[in-house]
Amino acid sequence: MNCSEVRDLLSPLHDGELSAELRESVEQHLRECPACAAVRTSFGAMSLLARELPEPEPHAELWNQIEAELPRAHSRPVQWLLSAESFRELARRSRILTAAVTAVVLVLAGTTLVVYDQFHDRRDSNGHDEHLAVNFDQFLNEFPKSPEHAQELLHASYPSNLVDVDQAAFQVKYRPAVSNRLPKGYTLDSVHLVRMPCCLCVEALCTGPGGSRVAVLEHAIDQPVWFGDRPASECNCGGRKARMVKFDSHYAATWKSARRYLTVIGIRDEDELREWIQHLDRPEA
């Protein structure tokens, strides 16, 4: 059972609507996945807040108004039951009720975020939640074993859409770097738009010679928090100053390209990084 499937089942899980077998499968996933477990915690917080909301008191004159209308309701057609003035008053009250419901939803959503922050009780110096480091740590740990599963974990944490390069360009208002020529022997497998806390990020997965896999992310601001406390080294490749981080037997590297940043994940060494920079970091059209 993957993260997307589990998150679709969190609401019925909280309401006790799952079968015993399905509940155990979901619980097993939650024991192994901190990101999904945090989302589950938010359901409990929202439920608790909803129970603590005061029950609204009806207007003191509401029942008198209803009783006054009942005799007239029997003596005229339904379509004329409300006068124009009454209809306007009903519409006004409906707008007030809609605004009140919207406010409650916003409060619940805000409380969910607060509970999530308190649950982790950690923030980095830039104000980004450290759950970014947790999510990318999972991504980096899983990538050498299964890039697709690593990608699935990332997409379970942040909203994402599968697109082609042209659709991506339309959404982010620039041509993604992977629309340039890829290094020799590499093909573009997929492109996703991922709504990260910093921006709408273009995330691509590529396959190279011998089945090697590389992920390319294009984002608005630098994100050192993605790589947690892994030791980083600086290098100068093709005139670009890049930061490299080792994970497993592979590397991830980030550098500034024009008005954005590019991150490649899964490269083998500095020479391969230089090749990717030469192909991705080309003048914008």
Beta strands, then each sheet from edge to edge (+ up, - down):
strand 1: 160-163
strand 2: 187-195
strand 3: 200-207
strand 4: 213-219
strand 5: 232-237
strand 6: 240-247
strand 7: 250-257
strand 8: 260-267
sheet 1: 1+ 2- 3+ 4- 8+ 7- 6+ 5-
end
